[in-house]
Amino acid sequence: MRVIVQKYGGSSLATADHVRAVAQNVVRTKEEGLAVVVVVSAMGDTTDHLLEMGRRIGTNLSPRELDMLLSTGETASAALLAMAIQNLGEEAISLSAKQCGIITNDVHTNARILEIRPQRIRQELARGAIVVAPGFQGRTREDDITTLGRGGSDTTAVALAAALNAEKCVIYTDVEGVFTADPRIVPTAIKRAELGARETQELAWHGAKVLKAEAVEFASTNEVPLVVRSTFSDDPGTVVLPACKEGDAFTPREPAIAGVSGREDLVRIILKEWSPRHGGRDGVYGAISDYDMVFESIGPPGEASDLFISNQEMPDEDAFARQLQREFEGEVRIDAGLGAVSLVGFGLGSRPAALLNALKVLEDGGATLIKSFSARDSFTFIIPRAEVSNSLRLLHRTFVESTSEAVRPAQMAAS
């Protein structure tokens, strides 16, 4: 079978009309002679609404029960889309994560896929059915429901594409591809027709919302062709090029600056004068083990260390801070009001002139610089959350719009 995996995000499924439109697109793909697996997110803002309902119950929320709650959004989307496809006269079936064979570790709210056993999916495809799978979720070996963290439906789609040896994985969203910045914040952002997996992953890790970084890494590692395009237009989107394998000829294709990205989800944990007898780093790492570590700067005992984690899967940021301060009183300080902006480009970390220029742009623009990090392909600047949007526009204007690569503004798709 020639298999294609399509993933539709929450904005693509936000209303009944959108669900019917997606069903028509899926059926058209099937009519091209392809076996189709569709991975869906929860409709619209369903996940946020479910999380808010949980917060109304209290602050001490069980991660396991949160997974049970949040997973219902994708399950509902899968069933609704399957019914919409059936109403168009095609055979379709929605499957649970367990039926899809998606097995994860036992880290609730931020699980990682360990393996996929897609026998049931293959059986359904073989009889001619379109398979609709819930993204974002899996099952542990003990049969507990888990979720994969925000954006986890991307990972589900790429993992299924790898397991099924799919021809490609197409990520449908509400923008026309991967941009040089979030076009909702930077209207002059440029859509890239193609971009390397390395740069795409850096952009995603540093806050670009169009793809989850883990999904890009999974696609590159497993050689899954990946395309990002809009549900609402015929634009071909962005092709994410795989990383070069050993022995491949290399031709520099990357723009000097791939783009800028920002995130507003950082919690800073400052360790002061920690010592092993008080739990030290081991105790702190244990307390934050359920959350993504974004940056870290670890000093020896007696010196300050910084940990920056994501609050994306944190039910109550203030409650987390109070809990951590109780457990490590006198050793830990929390700053929960931070974000970051990042400049991403091929080999950018080896260009100190670019770093100095970026620092000057932000300082001249009034940004409050708290800390900076340099990596192989990026510079990142920690700033207050409230300053992220303006800082993105400043960096984009200087490093993208002022270069020959910024040919024209890309238009957002109509939603």
VMD Tcl script that draws the C-alpha trace (Angstrom):
set ca {
  {0.00 0.00 0.00}
  {1.05 3.57 -0.68}
  {0.39 5.18 2.69}
  {0.14 8.86 3.50}
  {-0.30 10.30 7.00}
  {-2.14 13.59 7.42}
  {-2.33 15.54 10.66}
  {-4.92 18.26 11.32}
  {-4.50 20.71 14.17}
  {-7.17 22.10 16.43}
  {-7.78 25.23 14.35}
  {-8.43 23.02 11.31}
  {-11.17 21.22 13.25}
  {-12.57 24.14 15.25}
  {-16.13 23.94 13.92}
  {-18.46 21.38 12.36}
  {-17.97 23.10 8.98}
  {-14.19 22.77 9.36}
  {-14.54 19.08 10.21}
  {-16.62 18.52 7.08}
  {-14.05 20.42 4.98}
  {-11.24 18.27 6.38}
  {-13.28 15.14 5.60}
  {-13.56 16.25 1.97}
  {-9.79 16.79 1.77}
  {-9.15 13.34 3.24}
  {-11.53 11.70 0.77}
  {-9.85 13.47 -2.16}
  {-6.53 12.05 -1.02}
  {-8.02 8.55 -0.81}
  {-9.39 8.94 -4.35}
  {-5.80 9.47 -5.55}
  {-5.17 5.80 -4.77}
  {-3.51 6.30 -1.39}
  {-4.16 4.56 1.90}
  {-4.82 7.37 4.37}
  {-4.16 7.65 8.09}
  {-5.39 10.85 9.68}
  {-4.12 12.12 13.04}
  {-6.25 14.76 14.76}
  {-5.86 17.27 17.56}
  {-8.67 18.35 19.85}
  {-11.13 20.80 18.29}
  {-10.24 24.48 18.66}
  {-9.40 25.41 22.25}
  {-10.81 22.21 23.75}
  {-7.58 21.26 25.55}
  {-7.33 24.70 27.18}
  {-10.97 24.50 28.28}
  {-10.47 21.04 29.77}
  {-7.38 22.20 31.62}
  {-9.28 25.20 32.99}
  {-12.02 22.88 34.22}
  {-9.39 20.89 36.07}
  {-7.99 24.04 37.67}
  {-11.43 24.90 38.98}
  {-11.40 21.64 40.91}
  {-8.26 22.56 42.83}
  {-4.50 23.08 42.61}
  {-3.31 19.61 43.59}
  {-4.21 17.83 40.35}
  {-3.09 14.28 39.69}
  {-1.06 14.09 36.44}
  {-2.62 10.71 35.71}
  {-6.15 12.10 36.00}
  {-5.15 15.13 33.92}
  {-4.15 12.74 31.14}
  {-7.49 10.97 31.41}
  {-9.23 14.35 31.14}
  {-7.16 15.95 28.38}
  {-7.12 12.86 26.15}
  {-10.89 13.09 25.66}
  {-10.47 16.06 23.30}
  {-8.59 14.10 20.63}
  {-10.83 11.07 21.08}
  {-13.89 13.21 20.32}
  {-12.23 14.77 17.25}
  {-11.33 11.35 15.84}
  {-14.88 10.04 16.16}
  {-16.41 13.19 14.66}
  {-14.07 13.19 11.66}
  {-14.66 9.47 11.05}
  {-18.42 10.12 10.98}
  {-17.95 13.08 8.60}
  {-15.94 10.88 6.22}
  {-18.59 8.14 6.41}
  {-21.24 10.72 5.47}
  {-19.29 11.32 2.24}
  {-19.66 7.65 1.37}
  {-16.17 6.45 2.31}
  {-15.28 3.74 4.79}
  {-13.63 5.20 7.89}
  {-12.89 4.09 11.42}
  {-11.59 5.95 14.47}
  {-9.15 4.07 16.68}
  {-7.89 4.75 20.19}
  {-4.21 5.15 20.99}
  {-4.25 1.63 22.39}
  {-5.76 0.23 19.19}
  {-3.12 2.11 17.20}
  {-0.42 0.42 19.29}
  {1.15 3.65 20.57}
  {3.19 2.71 23.64}
  {4.82 5.40 25.79}
  {6.80 5.72 28.99}
  {4.91 6.49 32.20}
  {5.66 10.24 32.47}
  {2.13 11.61 32.67}
  {1.35 14.90 30.83}
  {4.70 14.78 28.98}
  {5.23 11.19 27.85}
  {7.57 9.95 25.12}
  {6.73 7.30 22.53}
  {8.70 4.09 23.07}
  {7.31 1.99 20.22}
  {4.37 1.60 17.87}
  {2.66 -1.68 17.00}
  {0.43 -0.70 14.05}
  {-1.08 -4.10 13.24}
  {-4.68 -2.91 13.67}
  {-4.04 0.13 11.49}
  {-2.60 -2.06 8.74}
  {-5.63 -4.36 8.91}
  {-8.05 -1.47 8.54}
  {-6.08 0.05 5.65}
  {-5.94 -3.32 3.91}
  {-9.73 -3.53 3.85}
  {-9.91 -0.05 2.32}
  {-10.83 2.02 5.36}
  {-9.50 5.46 6.21}
  {-8.04 5.33 9.72}
  {-8.56 8.30 12.03}
  {-6.25 8.29 15.06}
  {-6.21 10.60 18.09}
  {-2.98 12.55 18.38}
  {-1.31 13.66 21.62}
  {-1.91 10.42 23.50}
  {-0.64 6.92 24.10}
  {-0.75 4.04 26.56}
  {1.84 2.75 29.01}
  {2.73 -0.91 29.17}
  {0.50 -0.99 32.27}
  {-2.36 0.32 30.08}
  {-2.65 3.79 31.61}
  {-3.49 6.68 29.29}
  {-0.71 9.24 28.78}
  {-0.39 12.48 26.82}
  {2.66 13.68 24.89}
  {2.77 17.36 25.86}
  {1.56 20.35 23.87}
  {2.00 19.83 20.14}
  {2.22 16.08 20.72}
  {-0.14 15.32 17.83}
  {2.71 16.24 15.47}
  {4.84 13.56 17.12}
  {2.01 11.03 16.85}
  {1.67 11.69 13.12}
  {5.39 11.42 12.36}
  {5.77 8.29 14.52}
  {2.87 6.59 12.73}
  {4.31 7.61 9.36}
  {7.63 6.01 10.32}
  {5.96 2.84 11.61}
  {3.88 2.50 8.44}
  {6.69 3.41 6.00}
  {4.47 6.19 4.69}
  {5.36 8.11 1.55}
  {5.14 11.32 3.54}
  {3.61 13.01 6.54}
  {1.65 16.21 5.88}
  {1.03 18.55 8.81}
  {-2.05 20.70 8.12}
  {-2.42 23.86 10.14}
  {-3.88 27.38 9.89}
  {-0.81 28.96 8.24}
  {0.74 28.15 4.88}
  {4.00 26.66 6.10}
  {7.06 27.44 8.18}
  {7.67 31.18 8.40}
  {10.63 33.29 9.38}
  {8.54 34.31 12.42}
  {5.03 33.78 13.73}
  {2.95 35.73 11.16}
  {0.36 36.48 13.82}
  {2.99 38.54 15.64}
  {5.20 39.61 12.73}
  {2.95 40.39 9.72}
  {5.99 40.73 7.45}
  {7.14 37.15 8.10}
  {8.35 35.21 5.05}
  {7.21 31.70 4.23}
  {10.08 29.33 3.45}
  {9.42 26.99 0.52}
  {11.89 24.56 2.05}
  {13.99 24.43 5.18}
  {16.41 21.95 6.68}
  {15.33 19.69 9.51}
  {18.11 21.07 11.70}
  {16.93 24.67 11.43}
  {13.25 23.71 11.60}
  {13.89 21.82 14.81}
  {15.74 24.78 16.31}
  {12.88 27.13 15.42}
  {10.35 24.73 16.93}
  {12.35 24.16 20.10}
  {12.66 27.88 20.65}
  {8.96 28.55 20.35}
  {7.76 28.39 16.73}
  {4.33 26.84 17.15}
  {3.83 25.38 13.69}
  {5.68 22.15 14.55}
  {6.80 20.34 17.69}
  {10.59 20.02 17.87}
  {10.39 16.37 18.89}
  {8.33 15.61 15.77}
  {10.94 17.21 13.48}
  {13.70 15.22 15.17}
  {11.66 12.02 14.82}
  {11.05 12.72 11.13}
  {14.71 13.42 10.40}
  {15.98 10.42 12.36}
  {13.50 8.06 10.69}
  {13.77 9.67 7.23}
  {10.09 10.58 7.08}
  {9.38 13.18 4.34}
  {7.61 16.07 6.08}
  {5.44 18.82 4.61}
  {3.76 21.69 6.47}
  {0.84 23.39 4.73}
  {-2.49 25.13 5.31}
  {-5.81 23.37 5.61}
  {-7.48 26.42 4.10}
  {-5.49 27.08 0.90}
  {-3.84 25.31 -2.03}
  {-0.40 26.72 -1.23}
  {2.16 23.84 -1.42}
  {3.56 24.79 1.98}
  {7.04 24.13 3.31}
  {9.07 21.00 2.65}
  {11.27 20.07 5.60}
  {14.47 18.65 4.16}
  {16.08 15.74 6.02}
  {19.53 16.13 7.53}
  {22.41 14.96 5.33}
  {23.48 11.38 5.94}
  {27.10 10.35 6.11}
  {28.47 10.05 2.59}
  {25.86 12.36 1.03}
  {27.04 15.29 -1.04}
  {26.43 18.56 0.79}
  {25.29 21.73 -0.93}
  {24.66 24.75 1.32}
  {20.96 25.52 0.87}
  {20.06 27.14 4.14}
  {19.44 30.87 4.39}
  {21.92 32.70 6.61}
  {19.04 33.34 9.01}
  {16.30 30.73 9.04}
  {14.06 32.85 11.24}
  {13.30 34.16 14.68}
  {11.08 32.53 17.28}
  {9.79 33.31 20.72}
  {8.22 31.59 23.69}
  {6.39 32.85 26.75}
  {6.35 29.69 28.85}
  {9.57 29.81 30.89}
  {9.92 29.32 34.61}
  {13.36 30.10 36.04}
  {14.67 28.13 39.01}
  {17.70 29.76 40.63}
  {19.74 27.49 42.89}
  {21.81 29.30 45.50}
  {24.37 27.66 47.74}
  {22.88 24.24 47.24}
  {24.54 21.28 48.89}
  {24.05 17.51 48.58}
  {22.86 17.16 52.17}
  {19.79 19.26 51.27}
  {19.02 17.28 48.13}
  {21.01 19.62 45.90}
  {20.59 19.29 42.18}
  {19.22 15.74 42.43}
  {16.33 16.94 44.55}
  {15.51 19.81 42.23}
  {15.76 17.67 39.10}
  {13.42 15.15 40.68}
  {10.88 17.87 41.42}
  {10.88 19.15 37.83}
  {11.25 15.81 36.04}
  {7.76 16.01 34.51}
  {8.53 19.24 32.65}
  {10.65 20.06 29.60}
  {14.09 21.39 30.46}
  {14.67 24.26 28.05}
  {17.99 25.70 29.22}
  {20.35 25.06 32.09}
  {23.43 26.72 33.49}
  {24.84 24.63 36.32}
  {27.59 25.87 38.59}
  {29.56 23.96 41.25}
  {28.40 23.80 44.89}
  {28.35 27.24 46.45}
  {27.74 29.03 43.16}
  {24.45 30.01 41.54}
  {22.85 27.76 38.94}
  {19.92 28.46 36.63}
  {17.34 26.03 35.29}
  {14.72 27.15 32.78}
  {11.74 24.83 32.36}
  {8.52 25.04 30.37}
  {5.23 25.62 32.14}
  {3.20 24.19 29.23}
  {2.08 21.12 31.17}
  {1.95 22.88 34.55}
  {-1.64 23.00 35.89}
  {-0.90 25.87 38.28}
  {2.35 27.82 37.97}
  {1.98 29.63 41.31}
  {1.20 26.40 43.17}
  {4.28 24.77 41.63}
  {6.48 27.66 42.78}
  {5.10 27.50 46.34}
  {5.61 23.74 46.47}
  {9.20 23.96 45.26}
  {10.02 26.74 47.69}
  {8.62 24.70 50.59}
  {10.67 21.67 49.65}
  {13.90 23.60 49.11}
  {13.44 26.62 51.33}
  {16.56 28.76 51.49}
  {18.06 27.15 48.40}
  {15.72 27.93 45.54}
  {14.24 31.09 44.05}
  {11.50 31.04 41.41}
  {10.86 33.55 38.64}
  {7.76 32.57 36.69}
  {7.35 35.59 34.44}
  {9.85 34.91 31.68}
  {10.00 34.26 27.98}
  {12.70 34.08 25.32}
  {13.46 35.17 21.79}
  {15.82 33.23 19.55}
  {17.67 33.92 16.32}
  {18.15 30.73 14.28}
  {20.49 30.13 11.36}
  {22.87 27.51 9.99}
  {26.05 27.64 12.10}
  {24.95 30.89 13.71}
  {26.54 30.05 17.05}
  {30.01 30.50 15.56}
  {29.35 34.10 14.49}
  {30.09 36.43 17.43}
  {29.41 39.52 15.29}
  {25.80 38.37 14.85}
  {25.48 37.89 18.61}
  {26.76 41.41 19.32}
  {24.43 42.85 16.69}
  {21.43 41.03 18.16}
  {22.28 42.24 21.67}
  {22.50 45.82 20.42}
  {19.17 45.56 18.58}
  {17.40 44.32 21.70}
  {19.03 46.79 24.07}
  {18.32 49.72 21.74}
  {14.73 48.51 21.53}
  {14.32 48.62 25.31}
  {14.37 44.90 26.01}
  {15.31 43.77 29.53}
  {18.03 41.19 28.93}
  {18.23 38.64 31.75}
  {20.43 35.90 30.31}
  {21.63 34.65 26.94}
  {22.51 31.23 25.55}
  {24.47 30.28 22.44}
  {24.08 26.99 20.56}
  {25.38 25.62 17.27}
  {22.57 27.14 15.22}
  {21.00 29.76 17.48}
  {21.30 32.60 19.95}
  {18.64 32.86 22.66}
  {17.88 35.80 24.91}
  {15.85 35.43 28.12}
  {13.55 38.42 28.66}
  {10.27 39.17 30.47}
  {7.25 37.56 28.83}
  {5.65 40.92 28.12}
  {8.59 41.91 25.89}
  {8.65 38.83 23.63}
  {6.40 40.08 20.81}
  {8.15 43.42 20.35}
  {11.58 41.80 20.54}
  {10.58 39.32 17.83}
  {9.60 42.16 15.53}
  {12.89 43.97 16.21}
  {15.06 40.93 15.44}
  {13.03 40.03 12.37}
  {13.30 43.55 10.96}
  {17.08 43.57 11.35}
  {18.05 40.01 10.47}
  {15.41 38.96 7.96}
  {13.67 41.93 6.36}
  {16.90 43.84 5.80}
  {18.51 40.98 3.85}
  {18.03 39.91 0.25}
  {16.31 36.74 1.46}
  {13.25 38.69 2.54}
  {11.78 38.98 -0.92}
  {8.20 39.64 0.00}
  {5.80 39.27 2.92}
  {3.98 35.94 2.94}
  {0.24 36.10 3.41}
  {-1.50 34.16 6.13}
  {-4.10 31.67 5.06}
  {-7.74 32.60 5.58}
  {-9.19 30.74 8.52}
}
mol new
graphics top color blue
foreach p $ca { graphics top sphere $p radius 0.5 }
foreach p [lrange $ca 0 end-1] q [lrange $ca 1 end] { graphics top cylinder $p $q radius 0.2 }
display resetview
